[in-house]
């Protein structure tokens, strides 16, 4: 998701309301990958930030989740849900036979009110809670270390409740501090059983990394991967082009390699997300799902 937008306000802001792919391989390579990813038909999901502009009221949430289900998604990751109370949201999720596999929150909320976050997540059936962003004050070696240690402390409470606490990357984590990537500091100074990672394919690429390599690197600690494609287009006023978000399979990422890495790393859920779209977001999520189906992922 866009680093500049404070959009992960489901388990964050408003605890009194809601808890807060064209790689050119669709034919031959699609046949090679069919069935190779080891995922069942219930393992692909949608992060609701993608359709956040259609979640401004309880009625909109109800209509939008019905559309998500009709498009073909069975799982959702909750974000941008401040317009609806948790009880009502749980009812809508149940009515549409959706599975809330995860919810996003902020570092500040989860470290100050962990019990509330756990209780509200349990009410929605979420087995994972993910801290979606790191503010700038932590972006130095000691800050990353402190961030990791604090999340590990809180993560112990989530583990005791049968849940997982995770962290979602952007691209700034691929800056080095004393020769060490920020992501590696988080990994090295956190307790594996108390902090997992939600790798975002777009942002790893944006940070100069290889999504598949980083997924393999953290094998066993990645229950969810954000499937988001990366596209270069001609940019106005620049000779170097512009980076854009794209539907899964419509950009430049190496999806066969990413799928293989996910299988090797034991990833449980592939969650589609697209921060911005050049078309109706519901059309975008349908395209992403169609491409995943054509590859045999679903």
C-alpha positions in Angstrom: 0.0 0.0 0.0 1.0 3.6 -0.5 3.6 4.6 2.0 2.2 8.2 2.1 -1.3 7.2 2.9 -2.4 6.4 6.5 -4.8 3.8 5.3 -4.5 0.9 7.7 -7.1 2.2 10.1 -9.1 -0.9 10.8 -7.6 -2.1 14.1 -6.0 1.3 14.5 -8.1 4.5 14.4 -11.5 4.0 15.8 -11.2 1.1 18.2 -14.7 2.1 19.3 -16.0 1.3 15.9 -14.2 -1.3 13.7 -10.9 -2.9 14.8 -9.3 -1.3 12.3 0.3 -10.4 -12.9 2.0 -9.5 -17.5 5.1 -11.7 -17.2 4.3 -13.3 -20.5 3.7 -16.8 -19.2 -0.1 -17.3 -19.3 0.0 -20.1 -21.8 3.0 -22.5 -21.6 4.2 -21.3 -18.2 0.7 -21.3 -16.8 0.5 -25.0 -17.7 3.8 -25.5 -15.9 2.6 -23.8 -12.8 -0.9 -25.3 -12.7 -1.1 -27.0 -9.4 2.5 -26.3 -8.4 1.8 -23.8 -5.8 0.2 -26.2 -3.3 -2.7 -23.9 -2.6 -6.3 -24.9 -2.3 -9.3 -23.0 -3.6 -9.8 -21.2 -0.3 -6.3 -19.7 0.0 -6.6 -16.5 -2.2 -7.8 -13.4 -0.5 -8.3 -9.6 -1.0 -7.0 -6.8 1.1 -9.9 -4.4 1.5 -7.7 -1.3 1.2 -7.9 -2.0 -2.5 -11.6 -1.0 -2.5 -11.4 1.5 0.4 -13.3 4.2 -1.5 -16.3 1.9 -1.5 -16.3 1.4 2.3 -17.4 4.8 3.6 -20.6 3.5 5.3 -22.1 0.4 6.7 -24.4 0.1 3.7 -21.4 0.5 1.3 -19.5 -2.1 3.2 -22.4 -4.6 2.8 -22.7 -3.9 -0.9 -19.0 -4.1 -1.5 -18.3 -7.3 0.3 -21.2 -8.9 -1.6 -19.5 -7.8 -4.8 -16.2 -9.2 -3.6 -17.8 -12.6 -2.9 -19.6 -12.6 -6.3 -16.3 -11.9 -8.1 -14.9 -15.0 -6.5 -13.0 -14.2 -3.4 -13.5 -16.3 -0.3 -11.0 -14.6 2.0 -10.5 -11.0 3.0 -7.9 -9.0 4.9 -9.5 -6.2 6.8 -8.4 -2.6 6.4 -10.0 0.8 6.0 -13.1 -0.2 8.0 -13.6 2.8 10.4 -17.2 3.4 9.0 -18.7 0.3 10.6 -18.9 -1.3 14.1 -17.2 -4.6 14.6 -20.4 -6.5 15.4 -22.1 -5.3 12.2 -19.0 -6.1 10.2 -18.9 -9.6 11.6 -22.5 -10.1 10.6 -21.8 -8.9 7.0 -18.8 -11.2 6.7 -20.8 -14.2 7.9 -23.8 -13.3 5.6 -21.4 -13.4 2.6 -19.7 -16.6 3.7 -16.3 -14.8 3.7 -13.3 -15.7 5.9 -11.5 -12.8 7.5 -8.0 -14.2 7.6 -6.2 -11.1 8.8 -6.6 -7.5 9.9 -4.3 -4.5 9.7 -3.5 -2.2 12.6 -0.9 0.3 13.7 2.2 -0.1 15.8 0.9 2.5 18.3 -2.5 0.8 18.8 -1.2 -2.8 19.1 1.5 -1.9 21.6 -0.8 0.2 23.8 -4.0 -1.7 23.6 -3.1 -5.3 22.6 -6.0 -6.9 24.5 -8.6 -4.8 22.7 -7.0 -5.6 19.3 -7.0 -9.3 20.2 -10.7 -9.3 21.4 -12.0 -7.4 18.3 -10.0 -9.6 16.0 -11.3 -12.7 17.6 -14.9 -11.4 17.2 -14.2 -11.2 13.4 -12.5 -14.6 13.3 -9.1 -13.2 12.3 -6.2 -15.5 13.0 -3.6 -12.9 12.0 -3.1 -9.2 12.9 -0.6 -7.2 10.9 1.2 -4.0 11.7 1.0 -2.2 8.4 3.6 0.6 8.7 6.6 1.9 10.5 6.8 5.7 11.2 9.9 7.6 10.3 11.2 7.9 13.9 12.0 4.2 14.0 14.0 4.2 10.7 17.5 3.9 12.1 19.4 0.8 13.4 18.3 1.3 17.1 14.8 2.2 16.0 14.3 -1.0 14.0 15.7 -3.0 16.9 13.3 -1.4 19.4 10.4 -1.8 17.0 11.2 -5.5 16.6 11.6 -6.0 20.3 8.3 -4.3 21.2 6.4 -6.3 18.6 7.9 -9.5 20.0 6.7 -8.6 23.5 3.2 -7.9 22.3 3.3 -10.9 19.9 3.6 -13.2 22.9 0.1 -12.2 24.0 -1.2 -12.9 20.5 0.5 -16.3 20.5 -1.1 -17.1 23.8 -4.5 -16.3 22.2 -3.8 -18.6 19.3 -3.1 -15.8 16.9 -0.2 -14.4 14.9 1.2 -10.9 15.0 3.0 -9.8 11.8 4.6 -6.8 10.1 3.9 -5.6 6.5 6.8 -4.2 4.6 7.1 -1.2 2.2 10.3 -0.3 0.4 12.1 1.8 3.0 12.9 -1.4 5.0 15.5 -2.2 2.2 17.7 0.7 3.2 20.8 -0.5 5.0 21.9 0.7 8.5 25.5 -0.2 9.5 25.5 -2.5 6.4 22.3 -4.3 7.5 18.9 -4.1 5.7 16.2 -2.7 7.9 14.2 -5.9 7.2 17.0 -8.0 8.5 17.2 -6.0 11.7 13.5 -6.7 12.3 14.1 -10.3 11.7 17.3 -10.6 13.8 15.9 -8.8 16.8 12.4 -10.3 16.9 11.3 -13.7 18.3 10.2 -15.9 15.4 7.2 -17.5 17.2 6.0 -14.0 18.2 6.5 -12.0 15.0 5.7 -13.0 11.5 6.1 -11.1 8.2 3.7 -10.2 5.5 5.8 -9.7 2.4 4.5 -7.3 -0.2 5.8 -8.2 -3.6 5.5 -4.8 -5.1 7.2 -3.0 -2.3 10.1 -5.5 -2.2 10.7 -4.8 -5.9 10.3 -1.1 -5.4 13.0 -1.3 -2.8 15.4 -3.0 -5.2 14.9 -6.5 -3.9 13.8 -9.8 -5.4 10.4 -10.7 -3.9 10.9 -14.5 -4.4 14.4 -14.3 -2.7 13.0 -12.5 0.3 10.0 -14.9 0.7 12.5 -17.8 0.7 14.7 -16.0 3.2 11.9 -15.7 5.7 10.5 -19.2 5.1 8.4 -20.4 8.0 7.7 -16.8 9.2 5.4 -15.7 6.3 1.7 -16.8 6.7 0.5 -14.2 4.2 2.0 -12.6 1.1 0.6 -9.6 -0.6 0.3 -10.2 -4.3 0.7 -6.9 -6.1 2.2 -6.3 -9.5 4.8 -3.7 -10.6 4.5 -1.9 -13.9 6.7 0.6 -15.6 5.0 3.2 -17.9 6.1 6.3 -19.8 6.3 9.1 -17.2 5.5 12.7 -18.0 8.4 15.0 -17.4 10.9 12.2 -17.0 13.0 10.1 -19.4 13.2 7.1 -17.0 9.5 6.1 -16.8 7.1 5.8 -13.9 6.5 3.0 -11.5 2.8 2.0 -11.1 0.7 -0.6 -9.3 -0.8 -3.2 -11.6 -3.3 -6.1 -11.5 -1.6 -9.4 -10.6 -0.2 -10.8 -13.9 -0.4 -7.4 -15.7 3.0 -6.1 -14.7 6.6 -7.1 -14.7 7.0 -9.4 -11.7 8.3 -12.9 -12.0 5.2 -14.7 -10.8 6.3 -18.3 -11.5 9.3 -17.7 -9.3 7.2 -16.0 -6.6 4.7 -18.8 -6.6 7.5 -21.4 -6.2 9.0 -19.4 -3.4 5.6 -19.2 -1.6 5.2 -22.9 -1.9 8.7 -23.5 -0.5 8.2 -21.0 2.4 4.9 -22.5 3.5 2.8 -19.4 2.8 -0.8 -19.9 3.8 -2.6 -17.1 2.0 -2.1 -15.1 -1.2 -3.7 -11.8 -0.6 -4.4 -9.6 -3.6 -3.9 -5.9 -3.1 -3.7 -2.9 -5.5 -3.1 0.5 -3.9 -4.3 2.5 -6.9 -5.9 1.4 -10.1 -6.3 2.8 -13.6 -9.8 1.3 -13.8 -12.7 0.5 -11.4 -11.0 -1.3 -8.5 -13.6 -4.1 -8.6 -12.6 -4.7 -12.2 -9.0 -4.8 -11.2 -9.5 -7.4 -8.5 -11.5 -9.5 -11.0 -8.6 -9.3 -13.4 -6.1 -10.4 -10.7 -8.3 -13.3 -9.7 -8.9 -14.3 -13.4 -5.1 -14.4 -13.9 -4.5 -16.5 -10.8 -7.1 -18.9 -11.9 -5.5 -19.2 -15.4 -2.3 -20.2 -13.7 -3.9 -23.0 -11.7 -3.5 -21.2 -8.4 -7.2 -21.6 -7.7 
